[in-house]
Amino acid sequence: MKNFKPLIIPEDSAWNRKTLSARIRRSLHWRIRSFLTGCKNVIRWSPTIFKDRDWDDWHIYNILQKKIEFQRQEIVYANRYTMVNRDNRDMTIVLNLIERVKEDYYGTEFLDYSETKFRFDPIEGDNEIFTMEQDVISENYDEYIKKYPSSVRKVLKEKPDLDKKDLCFWVAKHNEEKAHDLLHRVLKERMRRWWD
C-alpha cells in the first residue's frame, strides 16, 4: 500500500522564478500555452486512463487520487499563497485515506491478527460441489480489540452478544465506514480551498 508524504515546499514562488522555461512559457500566446498544457495532460493521464475500467469504486477513487496528486504537485510547486502548507497537509491526508479505502485496509486489517487454514470439504451426496471451511490456527484478537476501544464500544452497544472473531469483523466494518466518512468529510470541507 502506498503511503503519501507531504511535498517539500520550495523557497520561492512561481511569480519570482526567472528560469528560461518560465520566460519562454510566459512569452507564448495563451492559445499555444493551452494547447501545450492539453498535450501534457494527455501524456500524464494516459497510464491512469489506460488502466481505468467501469467496474467499481476502486477505479473512481483511483482517478480522484491521481487528480489530487497532480493538483497538490502544482499548488506546492507554484507556492503562490500563504496557505500552501495547510493544503499540502490536507491533500496528503486525503491521498492516504483514498489509498486505505481503495485497498480495503480497515475492512481486512483484523485478518492480520489471526492465522487460518482453508480446506474444501465435499458436500454430502455430491462429490463435485465443495464447501470452503476455515480453521483458525492461532489468533491475537485481543491486541486488535485493544487497538480500537471506541469502535469496540460502538459495536458492542449495537451488537452485545458477539464472540471475539465476530466482534473483530464488525469493528473492522465500523472502521472502514469511519474511513469513508472521514474521506468525504475532508473533501467536502476542504476541497474548495484547493486552487491556485
Salt bridges, closest charged atoms under 4 A:
ASP12 OD2 - ARG17 NE 3.28
GLU69 OE1 - LYS66 NZ 3.76
ASP87 OD1 - ARG86 NE 3.17
ASP90 OD1 - ARG89 NH2 2.82
ASP90 OD2 - ARG190 NH1 2.70
GLU99 OE1 - LYS102 NZ 3.74
GLU109 OE2 - LYS147 NZ 2.53
ASP121 OD2 - ARG119 NH1 2.29
ASP135 OD2 - ARG119 NE 2.67
GLU139 OE2 - LYS164 NZ 4.00
ASP142 OD1 - LYS164 NZ 3.25
GLU158 OE2 - LYS154 NZ 3.45
GLU176 OE1 - LYS173 NZ 3.43
GLU189 OE2 - ARG185 NE 3.13
ASP196 OD2 - ARG80 NH1 2.55
